[in-house]
Amino acid sequence: MKVLGMISGTSHDGIDVAVVDFALADGVLRGRVGHTASTPYPEELRARLIAALPPAPTTLAEVCELDTLIGQCFAEAAAAAIAEGGPADLIVSHGQTVFHWVEGAHARGTLQIGQPAWIAERTGTPVLSDVRVRDITAGGHGAPLVSVLDGLLLGAYEGGAGALNLGGIANMTVVRGNELYAYDIGPANALIDAVVTGRALNARGFDEDGRIAASGRVSPRLLEALLDEPYYHLAPPKSTGKELFHPGYVDEALARAGGEVGDADLVATLTELTVRTVADDVRAAGVGTLVVSGGGCRNPVIMDGLRSALPAVDVRLSDDLGAPADDKEAIAFALIGWLSAHGLPGTVPGGTGARAARVLGTLTPGAGPLVLPAPLAAPPTSLVLAR
C-alpha cells in the first residue's frame, strides 16, 4: 500500500511530503521511501499564519480563510508529489497546527487547519486527516505521534535508545525493551526562529547553519531566567507548543534577566537553552543512543553542543535508520495512515499518556468509493525503512 504523508510543523515554514510503499510479511513492516519534498508556504500566507497565532488575536473569518488557503497549498503539494512519485492509495495530511490547548498536565484539545477536501478534490485520492484529537479524547496529549514510528524502529537497540526531533518544539521518544515513553521537551527552534524573524536578522527566518549563534556569546543571566520555566519540571507525558514558547516569551525573559542582550548573544543563548534542556533529559533517560531528526539537526551549534554535553551517548541522524532526518515526520504520518487503513492503532499509550491506543483520523473520500484493506488482527512488530 502506497501512502503519501504530509505535515507542516511548528516552524510554519512549509509542507513536507514523503511517499512510502508499505508491505507486511511475518510481522515485519517494510517501507520503501520514495519521493520526498519540502514546499515552502508563499511568503504572504506564512506571514498571515504567523500573525494569527496565539497569543495574537484573530477572527473566525481569518481562520476560515487560512483553513482554505493552507488546504489548497497542501493540495498542490500532494499533486506535485503524485506527479513525481506516482499514484498513492491514501494521503495523510497532518495539516497545520494553530492551537494546542493544554492546561497543567492535561491536553484539552488541538486544532490543525488545512481543509482536506481540497486535497481529495485535487488528487482524487482519499485523505486521512485530523489525526491528533482522538488520542486527546482518550486522555492523551495527541503528541508526539511520531512515537509509534520510533517504537517500531528503535526496539532492537540494546541499552535503550532515544529518538529526538528538533522542530519548532523538541520532542523525544525513549525506547528500552518493551518500555516506551515520549513527550515534548521544550523549544528547539521556536524561540530562535521567532527572534531571527522578529528582528529581521536574515531573510531565511531561521539561523542557517547556526551562523548567528556561533558569532554570539551565551548570556548566563538570561539563560538562568529561561531555564526557570515550570514546564521543564512537569513529569511526562506532557506537550507544549508556541502557545507557551512565542516571541513575547523571549521579551518577558529579557525583562526578568535585566540588562541589554545583543542579537547574536540572544540567539546564542536561545540555542544553548535547546542544548541544555535536551541534554538534561537525555541524561535522565539513560539511553546509549540518540537518533536525531528535524530541522535543528542541520544546526551544527546545536549538534556540537549535544555531542559535547553527552560524551557517553552515540548521537546520530535518523538517516542511518532509513528515515531521512528532514522527512521523518512525514514518513511517520504515512505510517499512521497505513495503520488506520488496516484498523490498527496509531498511538502507543506510553508515548502520549492516553488510557489506551486508538485508531486515528478522519477519512475524506477521493473520486470514487472509499475502499479500505481488510483489517489486521495484530500490529507489526518492527519497521524497516529503505530508499
Secondary structure, DSSP 8 states (H G I E B T S, - for coil): -EEEEEEE-TT-SEEEEEEEEEEEETTEEEEEEEEEEEEE--HHHHHHHHHHSTTS---HHHHHHHHHHHHHHHHHHHHHHHHHH---SEEEEEEEEEEEEEETTEEEEEEEES-HHHHHHHH---EEE--SHHHHHTTS----TTHHHHHHHHTT-TT-EEEEEESSEEEEEEEETTEEEEEEEEESSHHHHHHHHHTT-SSSSS-GGGHHHHTS---HHHHHHHH--GGGGS-SS----TTTSSHHHHHHHHHHH-S---HHHHHHHHHHHHHHHHHHHHHHHT-SEEEEESGGGG-HHHHHHHHHH-TTSEEEEGGGGT--TTTHHHHHHHHHHHHHHTT-----HHHH--SS-----EEE--SS--------SS--SEEEEE-
